[in-house]
Amino acid sequence: MSENNKHILWVTNWYPNKHHRTLGNFVKRHAEAASIYNDITVLAPIAGNGWSVEIEQTNNLTEIRSYYPKWLRFIGAWVAYKRGLKQVKRPIVAVHGHALIGCWWMLLDLSKHHKTLLTEHWAGFHHNDERSLSYLKKMGMKRAGQTLEHALPVTEQLGVTMQQLGYINSYKVVANVVNTELFVPKKKSTSEDFCRFIHVSTLDDAQKNIRGIIDVARVLKEENSAFHLEIIGDGATTPWIDMAENSDLYPQWVSVEGEKPLEDIARHMQQADALVMFSRYENFPCVIAEAMACGLPIIATDVGGISEHVTPSNGILISSEDKVALKQGMIKLITNYSQFNTQTIRQYAEDHFSYGAVGKKIADVYAELLSQ
């Protein structure tokens, strides 16, 4: 760590760990981007099988994973947080929370002595998930939101929604991050009249509408068989394999694979031609930015903040639940793929989602905050 850098403490309970490798990987990428310009310590209390603290340091980024027995719930999380906090050795100039639903209580505690910020990713603000929270939790989240010097939602639409719901007063948008050195375009060997579609998500049907995607693939197979759809996710794969098999799609037209490390996701995207998302609600999924970094055009529903980045120059926006529009979008890419320019799409990703671009935005926020 550099003595000249500002030292910012990040608090979150969404973070990759030994029990869940992909949990909050978008938070880790934000931390990596921010650590280009400043010293970042991430403190993550994580439910596990017992008590332990793991500390990992890479350049300007220190990661403190403080585990607690999951059956202890909030008491365990509080003790793990305090145990982790004792491992923070340098003076803290500000505290940066990620995902209010999980970090609000840490922000409230730390706001007594430090300026606080928040980056928000949670899609639940767009859905009934927010309404189903207990009264006490919502009040705690709103109280923590009122302590913030800055809220940094990942999309404009999320900022507006949180403001309308009374969780924040004002905001500045700072987008999600993509490793644009890992996610890069590769020349495709696919013929012009065949399209390899890819879908990457949690496979949560309530949000991602996997069933709808496979339904459309079944209809599309009857009208135009020149495609393959690869579905990859860290959720349950068996229901979707069974559905694809029962629709006579598996494995020739539709394949389904489970959780993969980021390096493998990048490789699969590089072998694909386009990303398909059919979500019912979202903010702006990281997989869209990752696909753009690989130069892939996007077919996605116009929900959350997706339309802030997916435009006619890099993709096709459709309405949620509109299976006809999804099928038409897929046919359009099969028959007229050349309308999209790989390098133009890639350049947009570099300008908006790269470590350097996002890290600089975060650094500018810190500089403004600490100059006040």
N, C-alpha and C positions, 0 to 999 in steps of 0.2 A: 504494500500500500504506500501511496505517496503522502508525505506530510503536508503537501500543498493542496491536496484535494479536499473537498468537503466530504465529511463522513455522514451518510444518511442511513438510518435504520429502517429496513422494510419489515413489516409484520403481515403475515398471512397464514391461513391454514390450508390454502390451496398451493401445494408445492410438490414436485416429484420426490419420491421417497422410496425406501426399500420395500414397502408394501404395495405401492401404486406408482409405477414408473412414469406414467403419463399425466398424473393429477397435477393440474396447474402448470403444465409445461410452458404455457404462454406467459405466466408470471416469471418463470426462470429466464425466458428469453428477454423480457423487459429488463430484468435485473442485469443480464449480461450486457444489454445495450447501454443502460445507465452507467455501468461500471467502466465504460470507455472513457468517460469524462470525470467521474467522481468515484470515491470509495463507497461501496455498498455492502452492508451487512444484512442478510436476510435471516429473520428469526421466524421459524415455522413450528408451532406446536402441532404434533401429529399423533393421532390415535393409533396405537399399536398393541403389542402383547405385554409390554412392561416398560420400566423406566430406563432411559438412556439418552445421551446427548451425543450427536455426531457433528463434527465441525470439519468443513472442507473449505480450502482457500485456493482460488485461482486468480492470479493477478490482483485486480482491485475488487474482486468479489469474494466475500466470506459468507458461507451458508451454514447456518446453525439449525439442525433438525433436532428438536427436543421431543422425544417420544414419551407417551404415557399409556397406561392400560385403558383400552377403549371403554371398558365398563364403568370407569370413573366419570365419563362424560365431561361436564363443564368444570368440575372441581379438578379433574386430572389435567384438563387443558390449561387451567389457570396456573397450577403448580408447574407444569412443563414450561409454560411461558416465562415464569419467574426464574426457573432453573436456567433456561436459555439466556435470559437477560443478564444473568451474572457472568456469562461468557463474553459479553460485549465489552471489550477492553478500552476502546477509544471513545473520547467525548462525542456525543451525538449532536449534530446541529439541526436536524429535522427528522421527523418520522413520516414514513410513506406507507400507507396501508394498501392492500390489494384485496378487493371483493368485500364490500361492507358487511355482507351477511355473515362472514366468518371472522372479520377482524375488528368489528365495531367496539368490542369490549377492551381490546388492546389499545385502540386509538383513544378511548375515553381515559384509560389509565395514564397513557403517555402524554396526552394533551395537557395534563396538569403542569408539565415542565418543558414541553417542546412544541414547536409549530408542527402542524400535521397536514398531510396531503392524502389523497385517495385516488388510486386508479381503479376504475370499475369495469368489470367484464360480464357481470351476471345477466344472463338472458331472462331470468325470472322477473325482472322489473317490467318486461313486456307481456307477462303472462299471469295467470291466476296464482302462480307461486308466491308472488309478493302479498297477495290478499290473504293467503292461507297462513302466513306467519302469525305467531301469537302477538297479542297486543303489546306485551312487555318487550318482546324482541324488536318489534317495529319502532317502539318508542326509544329503545336503546340505540337502534341504528340511526334514527332521526337526530337524536341528541349528539351522537358522534359526528354526524354529517354537519351539524351546526358549528362544530369546533374547527372545521377545515379551513385552512388558508386557501387551498385550491382543490377542486375536484377535477380529475382528468379521465373522463369516460372515453372509451375507445371509439365511440361514434357520436356524431351530433344528435342523432335520434335518441340515443340512450341518455345523453345529457338533458335533453328536453323532457324526457319521461321522468327522470329522477327529480328534476326541478318541479315539475307539475305535481308529483307525489309528495313533495315536501322533504325530500332527503338531503338536498343540497341547495345552496343559494345561487352559486354561479359555477361556471366550468370552462375548461379549455380542452379541446379534443386532442388526445395523443393516441395514435392508432396502435394496433397490435404489431408485433415484430416477426420478421422472417429472416432466417439465416440465408441470405442471398448468395452466399458462397457454397452452401450445400444444395439449395434448391436452384438449379440452373437448367436452362433448356438443353436438350439433346436432340440431335437429328433423328427423326422418326423413319422407320423402314416401312410403315404402313402405307398401302396404296391410297390414292386420292378418294376412292369410292368406298372406303371402309373406315370406320371410326371406332377407336377404343376409348370408351367412357370410363371414368373412375369416380367413385364416391368414397369419401373418407369421413368417418364421424364416430360418435359413441354408440351408434346403432340403436339409440333410444327412439322407438317408433313414435311415441307421443310428440316428440319434438322434430325428429328428422324425417319422419314419414317414409321409412324404408319400404313398407308394404306398398305404398303408392308408386315408388320407383320401380319395384319388381312388376307390379300390375302393368305399368306403361311398357316395360320391356317385353312382356308377354304379347301385348297388342302390336308393338313395333315389329316383333319377330314375324308376325303374319304379313306385314306390309313391306318390310324392308329388313332383310336378314343380315345386312352388311355392317354389323356392329358387334362389339363385345363390351359388357358392363362388368367392371371389377368393383366389388364392394369390400371395403376394409374397415374394421372398427375394433374398438376395445371393449365392446359389449358382447352379449350372447350372439353367437353366429348360427347355432343349430336351427332356430326357427326360420331363418332366412335361407339357409341351405335347403331345408325341407320345402319351403315355399317355391324356391326356384326349381327344385327337382319335380315337384308336383305340377309345375307349369311347363315341364319339358324344356327348361332353359339351362339347366345345370349339367355340365360345366361349359357347354359350347358358347352360349350367349351370356350367361351370368355366372360369375364365380364369386365366392365369398371367403374372406380370410380374416383371421383374428388380429389382435394387437400386434403392432410392429414398432420397432424403434424408429426414430426420426430419419435415420439414414436410409432405412428400407422404404419408408414412405416417399422420400425424395426419389429413390430409384424407380418405384412404381409410377410415380407421376411423370417421370421422364420418359417412360414407355407408353404413356397414355397420350390421347389427343385432346381431351376436354374433361372438365370437372362437372359433375351433376350434383346439385343440392336441391332438395325438395322440401325444405324445412317449413314447419308451421309457424315458428317464431325463432328469432335469432337476435344477436347484436351484429357482429361481423365476424364470421368464423375464420380462425387462423388458416384453415385449409384453403380458403379462397385466395388469401394472400400468397400462400405457398404455391398454389397452382399457377397463379399469375407470375410468380418468380420463375417458374418453369416454362413460361410462355404459353400456358394453356388458356383457351377461351373458357368462359364460365356459363353454365346454365343454372340459374338460381331463382328462387322465389323472391318477390319484392317484399321482404319483411325486415323489420329492424333497420339497421343501417347499411344493408347490403347495397341499396341503390346509390349510396354515397360513393361507391367505388366501381360497381359493375354497371357499365354503360354500353351502348351499341358498339363502341369501338373495341370492347374486350369481352363481350358476352351477350347473353340473352336473358332478360328478366321476364318472369311469368308470375301469375297470381298463385297464391297458396291454394293447394288442393286441385288446381286445374290440370288434370291429367292430359287433356287434349293438347293444351299449350306445351306441356313437357314433351309429349310425343312429337309435336311439330318442330319444337326447338331441336330435338335430337336428329330428326330428319334433315333439318336445315344444315346441321353440321356434317352429316354424312354426305350430303349432296353438294354443299357449297362451303367447304371448310376454308378455302383460300381467301375468303373475305376478311379473315382475321390475321393480323401480322404478329408473329411470335415475338419479334424484337421490340415492337411497340408495347406489347403487354408486359414483357419483361422489364422494360425501362420504367413503366409506371410503378411496378413493384419496388424497384430500386429506389425511386424517388420518394415513395410514401411509406414503405415497410422495412427497409433495410436497418441493420443495427446502427449504422452511422446516422441515418436520417432521424430515427426515433430517439436514439440516445441524445442527439443534439437538442431535440425538442424538450426532453426531460431536463437536460442540463440548463437550458434557458429558463425553465420554470424555477429550478433551484436557485439560479443566480438572481432572479427577480425576487423570489421569496426572501432570500438572505440579505438582500440589499435594503430591505424595508426597515 
